[in-house]
């Protein structure tokens, strides 16, 4: 309960955290962690049934936070899947329009000082800037639009 008071978590992450705590306690007391597997399943099921743990609510909140930070939809989906959210739910909440992806790419480029926000020679660092945006999960079309076309009034205004 203390963990859930401090952190929002999907059911899979709660199971991992409690499993680690059980393993540590069993190691300290010389017991076998497998003996507590049924109890772990019961506790997680009770937390889900009572509404303390809700994967949908967690995924929506986490996706909104990551999108505000300028993360691409691919990174959002990967982050949610890494937290234990089902892949179909992660894909559903991480969907974004082309305009939202472009705005996120602009935020990322501005934060990382890529393209028009770089301090050096733009032409010399173009490939590195494109690669940085591609590693951040943006498509090459969006990366080229931001790196090559940024500086236009309509792009920097987003």
Backbone as JSON, one array per atom type, in Angstrom:
{
  "sequence": "XXXXXXXXXXXXXXXXXXXXXXXXXXXXXXXXXXXXXXXXXXXXXXXXXXXXXXXXXXXXXXXXXXXXXXXXXXXXXXXXXXXXXXXXXXXXXXXXXXXXXXXXXXXXXXXXXXXXXXXXXXXXXXXXXXXXXXXXXXXXXXXXXXXXXXXXXXXXXX",
  "N": [[0.83, -1.19, 0.0], [2.0, 1.18, 0.71], [3.74, 1.64, -1.43], [1.92, 2.05, -3.55], [0.72, 4.37, -2.66], [2.67, 6.23, -3.1], [3.46, 5.97, -5.8], [2.07, 5.77, -9.08], [1.09, 2.85, -10.71], [1.07, 0.19, -13.11], [-0.54, -3.07, -13.16], [1.34, -5.1, -13.77], [3.79, -3.94, -13.09], [3.44, -3.5, -10.36], [3.33, -6.16, -9.56], [5.97, -6.94, -10.17], [7.45, -5.31, -8.38], [6.48, -6.11, -5.85], [7.2, -8.79, -6.02], [10.01, -8.61, -6.0], [10.37, -7.61, -3.4], [9.36, -9.73, -1.91], [11.19, -11.74, -2.64], [13.57, -10.71, -1.55], [12.94, -10.63, 1.18], [12.46, -13.35, 1.63], [14.98, -14.39, 1.1], [16.4, -13.27, 3.21], [15.15, -14.48, 5.41], [15.51, -17.14, 4.87], [13.69, -18.62, 3.32], [11.61, -20.03, 0.68], [10.81, -18.25, -2.23], [8.81, -19.06, -4.05], [6.77, -20.14, -2.61], [5.14, -18.1, -1.92], [3.81, -17.21, -4.14], [1.07, -17.54, -4.79], [-0.12, -15.89, -2.91], [0.89, -13.44, -3.73], [-0.34, -13.18, -6.25], [-3.0, -12.99, -5.39], [-2.99, -10.58, -3.91], [-2.34, -8.67, -5.88], [-4.55, -9.01, -7.56], [-6.61, -8.17, -5.85], [-5.93, -5.48, -5.52], [-6.3, -4.55, -8.13], [-9.04, -5.1, -8.46], [-10.16, -3.43, -6.53], [-9.65, -0.97, -7.56], [-7.37, 0.44, -7.03], [-5.23, -0.04, -8.65], [-5.03, 0.62, -11.97], [-4.66, -0.07, -15.18], [-5.42, 1.24, -17.56], [-5.95, 3.91, -16.78], [-3.41, 4.58, -15.76], [-1.85, 4.31, -18.1], [-2.94, 6.28, -19.79], [-2.38, 8.64, -18.34], [0.42, 8.56, -18.13], [1.16, 8.56, -20.84], [0.2, 11.07, -21.62], [1.88, 12.73, -20.11], [4.42, 12.1, -21.18], [4.03, 12.9, -23.82], [3.68, 15.64, -23.51], [6.26, 16.3, -22.85], [7.5, 16.12, -25.26], [8.0, 13.67, -26.5], [8.12, 11.08, -28.96], [5.47, 9.17, -30.54], [6.22, 6.54, -30.82], [8.21, 6.22, -28.85], [6.68, 6.7, -26.59], [4.89, 4.52, -26.67], [6.74, 2.42, -26.4], [7.82, 2.98, -23.88], [5.57, 2.64, -22.23], [5.03, -0.07, -22.72], [7.31, -1.14, -21.6], [6.81, -0.64, -18.94], [4.94, -2.51, -18.4], [2.4, -2.35, -19.43], [-0.19, -3.53, -21.51], [0.47, -4.25, -24.95], [-1.4, -3.53, -26.95], [-3.03, -1.67, -25.61], [-1.07, 0.23, -25.0], [-0.36, 1.04, -27.58], [-2.77, 2.16, -28.37], [-3.18, 4.41, -26.61], [-0.96, 5.9, -27.2], [-1.17, 6.88, -29.73], [-0.92, 9.47, -32.12], [-1.54, 12.48, -33.96], [-0.26, 13.71, -37.14], [0.39, 16.39, -36.87], [0.71, 16.63, -34.11], [2.92, 14.96, -33.75], [4.83, 16.41, -35.19], [4.95, 18.75, -33.65], [5.96, 17.65, -31.29], [8.45, 16.76, -32.21], [9.62, 19.22, -32.8], [9.8, 20.28, -30.2], [11.62, 18.47, -29.11], [13.86, 18.9, -30.76], [14.43, 21.54, -30.16], [15.0, 21.32, -27.41], [17.24, 19.64, -27.46], [18.93, 21.16, -28.91], [19.08, 21.07, -31.78], [19.32, 21.34, -35.37], [17.93, 24.38, -36.4], [18.29, 25.44, -33.87], [20.81, 24.85, -33.09], [24.19, 25.61, -32.14], [26.36, 25.57, -33.72], [27.65, 24.99, -37.03], [25.05, 24.51, -39.19], [24.84, 23.02, -41.56], [26.98, 21.25, -41.46], [26.35, 19.63, -39.3], [24.01, 18.39, -39.99], [23.38, 15.65, -40.69], [23.93, 14.35, -38.26], [22.06, 15.59, -36.64], [19.66, 14.77, -37.86], [19.9, 12.02, -37.37], [19.79, 12.0, -34.58], [17.14, 12.81, -34.09], [15.85, 10.68, -35.34], [16.65, 8.56, -33.69], [15.24, 9.31, -31.5], [12.78, 8.45, -32.11], [11.25, 9.57, -34.13], [9.89, 9.84, -37.44], [11.69, 9.82, -40.57], [10.73, 11.66, -42.36], [9.45, 13.59, -40.75], [11.67, 14.33, -39.23], [13.35, 15.44, -41.21], [11.73, 17.58, -41.99], [11.75, 19.15, -39.67], [14.52, 19.65, -39.22], [15.48, 20.65, -41.71], [13.46, 22.43, -42.58], [12.82, 23.94, -40.41], [12.76, 27.04, -38.75], [11.27, 28.43, -40.43], [8.49, 30.57, -40.16], [5.99, 29.37, -39.64], [6.64, 26.87, -38.61], [8.28, 27.3, -36.32], [6.54, 28.59, -34.73], [4.93, 26.69, -33.57]],
  "CA": [[0.0, 0.0, 0.0], [2.89, 2.34, 0.74], [4.22, 1.85, -2.8], [0.83, 2.6, -4.35], [0.48, 5.74, -2.22], [3.72, 7.09, -3.64], [3.63, 5.85, -7.25], [1.05, 5.13, -9.9], [1.73, 1.69, -11.31], [0.19, -0.83, -13.69], [-0.54, -4.33, -12.41], [2.58, -5.84, -13.99], [4.87, -3.31, -12.33], [3.18, -3.82, -8.95], [3.72, -7.56, -9.38], [7.44, -6.98, -10.14], [7.94, -4.68, -7.15], [6.17, -7.0, -4.73], [8.02, -9.99, -6.19], [11.37, -8.3, -5.51], [10.31, -7.5, -1.94], [9.19, -11.1, -1.4], [12.46, -12.46, -2.82], [14.53, -10.19, -0.58], [12.53, -11.09, 2.51], [12.67, -14.8, 1.69], [16.43, -14.62, 1.18], [16.8, -12.89, 4.56], [14.6, -15.43, 6.37], [15.83, -18.5, 4.46], [12.5, -19.29, 2.79], [11.5, -20.14, -0.77], [9.84, -17.25, -2.73], [7.73, -19.69, -4.8], [5.68, -20.45, -1.68], [4.3, -16.91, -1.76], [3.31, -16.81, -5.46], [-0.4, -17.45, -4.74], [-0.43, -14.71, -2.12], [1.2, -12.3, -4.59], [-1.42, -13.08, -7.23], [-4.2, -12.54, -4.7], [-2.84, -9.17, -3.55], [-2.43, -7.88, -7.1], [-5.94, -9.09, -8.01], [-7.41, -7.32, -4.96], [-5.63, -4.07, -5.85], [-6.96, -4.25, -9.41], [-10.49, -5.12, -8.25], [-10.57, -2.27, -5.72], [-9.42, 0.25, -8.32], [-6.09, 1.07, -6.69], [-4.37, -0.23, -9.82], [-5.83, 0.68, -13.19], [-3.72, 0.05, -16.28], [-5.93, 2.24, -18.51], [-5.72, 5.25, -16.2], [-1.96, 4.78, -15.72], [-1.34, 4.48, -19.46], [-3.36, 7.59, -20.29], [-1.65, 9.7, -17.63], [1.84, 8.48, -18.5], [1.27, 8.97, -22.24], [0.03, 12.53, -21.66], [3.1, 13.33, -19.56], [5.51, 11.93, -22.14], [3.73, 13.72, -25.0], [3.97, 17.03, -23.15], [7.72, 16.46, -22.85], [8.0, 16.1, -26.63], [8.4, 12.33, -26.91], [7.38, 10.57, -30.12], [4.49, 8.14, -30.2], [6.95, 5.27, -30.69], [8.86, 6.21, -27.54], [5.61, 6.59, -25.61], [4.43, 3.12, -26.68], [7.81, 1.58, -25.86], [7.9, 3.24, -22.45], [4.43, 2.0, -21.59], [5.23, -1.53, -22.78], [8.35, -1.45, -20.62], [6.21, -0.58, -17.6], [4.05, -3.65, -18.22], [1.08, -2.11, -20.02], [-0.41, -4.37, -22.69], [0.91, -3.56, -26.16], [-2.53, -2.91, -27.66], [-3.4, -0.48, -24.85], [0.01, 1.2, -25.19], [-0.48, 1.59, -28.94], [-3.99, 2.97, -28.43], [-3.04, 5.7, -25.93], [0.18, 6.66, -27.71], [-1.45, 7.37, -31.07], [-0.96, 10.93, -32.24], [-1.68, 12.96, -35.34], [0.99, 14.2, -37.75], [0.68, 17.7, -36.29], [1.22, 16.41, -32.76], [4.28, 14.43, -33.9], [5.68, 17.51, -35.62], [5.15, 19.61, -32.48], [6.86, 16.93, -30.38], [9.79, 16.8, -32.81], [10.13, 20.58, -32.6], [10.19, 20.39, -28.79], [12.84, 17.68, -28.93], [14.96, 19.58, -31.44], [14.74, 22.74, -29.38], [15.61, 20.89, -26.16], [18.56, 19.06, -27.74], [19.66, 22.14, -29.71], [19.3, 20.5, -33.1], [18.84, 22.13, -36.5], [18.06, 25.84, -36.28], [18.63, 25.8, -32.5], [22.2, 24.48, -32.8], [25.09, 26.76, -32.04], [27.42, 25.42, -34.71], [27.3, 25.02, -38.45], [23.9, 23.64, -39.42], [25.07, 22.1, -42.68], [27.93, 20.22, -41.04], [25.75, 18.72, -38.32], [22.69, 17.98, -40.46], [23.21, 14.19, -40.58], [23.88, 14.01, -36.84], [20.77, 16.07, -36.13], [18.64, 13.84, -38.36], [20.06, 10.75, -36.64], [19.32, 12.2, -33.21], [15.68, 12.77, -34.1], [15.43, 9.31, -35.67], [16.82, 7.77, -32.47], [14.19, 9.72, -30.58], [11.54, 7.79, -32.51], [10.52, 10.3, -35.16], [10.11, 9.36, -38.81], [12.65, 10.64, -41.3], [9.98, 12.77, -42.96], [9.3, 14.62, -39.72], [13.01, 14.8, -38.88], [13.8, 16.35, -42.29], [10.91, 18.79, -41.91], [12.2, 19.95, -38.54], [15.92, 20.07, -39.38], [15.66, 21.45, -42.92], [12.45, 23.47, -42.75], [12.63, 24.73, -39.2], [13.23, 28.4, -38.97], [10.11, 29.06, -41.03], [7.63, 31.14, -39.13], [4.9, 28.48, -39.3], [7.15, 25.75, -37.81], [8.77, 27.72, -35.01], [5.4, 29.06, -33.94], [4.24, 25.58, -32.91]],
  "C": [[0.87, 1.26, 0.0], [3.41, 2.66, -0.66], [3.15, 2.51, -3.66], [0.45, 4.01, -3.91], [1.47, 6.7, -2.86], [3.76, 7.11, -5.16], [2.38, 5.27, -7.89], [1.74, 3.98, -10.62], [0.69, 0.79, -11.98], [0.34, -2.13, -12.9], [0.77, -5.1, -12.57], [3.74, -5.25, -13.19], [4.68, -3.57, -10.84], [3.6, -5.24, -8.65], [5.25, -7.68, -9.3], [7.99, -6.43, -8.83], [7.7, -5.59, -5.96], [6.98, -8.29, -4.81], [9.45, -9.79, -5.71], [11.39, -8.21, -3.99], [10.16, -8.89, -1.3], [10.51, -11.86, -1.5], [13.5, -12.0, -1.8], [14.21, -10.67, 0.82], [12.76, -12.59, 2.67], [14.17, -15.14, 1.8], [16.93, -14.35, 2.6], [16.35, -13.93, 5.59], [14.85, -16.89, 5.99], [14.63, -19.29, 3.97], [12.54, -19.3, 1.27], [10.45, -19.16, -1.29], [8.65, -17.88, -3.47], [6.53, -20.0, -3.89], [4.7, -19.27, -1.55], [3.7, -16.43, -3.08], [1.79, -16.64, -5.45], [-0.83, -16.21, -3.97], [-0.18, -13.44, -2.95], [0.1, -12.09, -5.63], [-2.7, -12.53, -6.61], [-4.14, -11.05, -4.36], [-2.98, -8.28, -4.79], [-3.87, -7.87, -7.61], [-6.85, -8.2, -7.14], [-7.18, -5.84, -5.25], [-6.28, -3.66, -7.16], [-8.47, -4.16, -9.22], [-10.97, -3.9, -7.47], [-10.37, -0.94, -6.45], [-8.15, 0.99, -7.96], [-5.12, 1.01, -7.86], [-5.27, -0.29, -11.04], [-4.87, 0.94, -14.35], [-4.14, 1.13, -17.28], [-5.62, 3.65, -18.02], [-4.22, 5.56, -16.15], [-1.42, 5.09, -17.1], [-1.72, 5.85, -20.02], [-2.57, 8.72, -19.64], [-0.18, 9.73, -18.04], [2.06, 8.94, -19.94], [1.12, 10.49, -22.35], [1.28, 13.24, -21.16], [4.23, 13.26, -20.58], [5.28, 12.78, -23.39], [3.99, 15.2, -24.72], [5.47, 17.31, -23.16], [8.32, 16.4, -24.25], [8.49, 14.74, -27.08], [7.54, 11.88, -28.08], [6.42, 9.48, -29.67], [5.15, 6.78, -30.07], [7.61, 5.15, -29.32], [7.82, 6.06, -26.44], [5.13, 5.15, -25.52], [5.48, 2.19, -26.08], [7.95, 1.76, -24.35], [6.78, 2.55, -21.7], [4.57, 0.48, -21.6], [6.29, -1.96, -21.78], [7.85, -1.42, -19.19], [5.24, -1.73, -17.36], [2.64, -3.43, -18.73], [0.97, -2.97, -21.27], [-0.1, -3.58, -23.95], [-0.24, -2.89, -26.92], [-3.01, -1.65, -26.94], [-2.34, 0.61, -25.01], [-0.07, 1.84, -26.57], [-1.69, 2.52, -29.04], [-3.78, 4.35, -27.8], [-1.88, 6.53, -26.47], [-0.04, 7.2, -29.12], [-1.48, 8.9, -31.07], [-1.03, 11.31, -33.71], [-0.32, 13.44, -35.85], [1.37, 15.56, -37.16], [1.25, 17.58, -34.88], [2.65, 15.85, -32.8], [5.25, 15.53, -34.3], [5.96, 18.45, -34.45], [6.09, 18.96, -31.48], [8.29, 16.94, -30.91], [10.41, 18.18, -32.66], [10.58, 20.79, -31.16], [11.5, 19.66, -28.54], [14.03, 18.38, -29.56], [15.38, 20.84, -30.67], [15.47, 22.37, -28.1], [17.03, 20.37, -26.37], [19.45, 19.99, -28.57], [20.07, 21.56, -31.06], [18.78, 21.45, -34.17], [19.02, 23.61, -36.27], [18.42, 26.3, -34.87], [20.06, 25.42, -32.15], [23.08, 25.72, -32.82], [26.18, 26.71, -33.1], [26.9, 25.56, -36.13], [26.19, 24.02, -38.71], [24.17, 22.61, -40.5], [26.0, 20.96, -42.27], [27.3, 19.2, -40.1], [24.39, 18.2, -38.75], [22.44, 16.48, -40.27], [23.11, 13.76, -39.11], [22.54, 14.44, -36.22], [19.62, 15.16, -36.59], [18.69, 12.51, -37.61], [19.55, 10.87, -35.21], [17.8, 12.17, -33.14], [15.16, 11.39, -34.45], [15.58, 8.4, -34.45], [15.77, 8.12, -31.43], [12.82, 9.2, -31.0], [10.74, 8.5, -33.58], [10.85, 9.75, -36.53], [11.08, 10.3, -39.51], [11.96, 11.82, -41.97], [9.85, 13.92, -41.96], [10.66, 15.18, -39.34], [13.53, 15.77, -39.93], [13.02, 17.67, -42.25], [11.42, 19.71, -40.81], [13.6, 20.5, -38.79], [16.08, 21.0, -40.58], [14.69, 22.63, -42.98], [12.26, 24.33, -41.54], [13.3, 26.07, -39.38], [12.15, 29.16, -39.71], [9.19, 29.53, -39.92], [6.52, 30.17, -38.7], [5.39, 27.3, -38.46], [7.58, 26.19, -36.42], [7.65, 28.26, -34.14], [4.68, 27.95, -33.23], [4.76, 25.35, -31.52]]
}
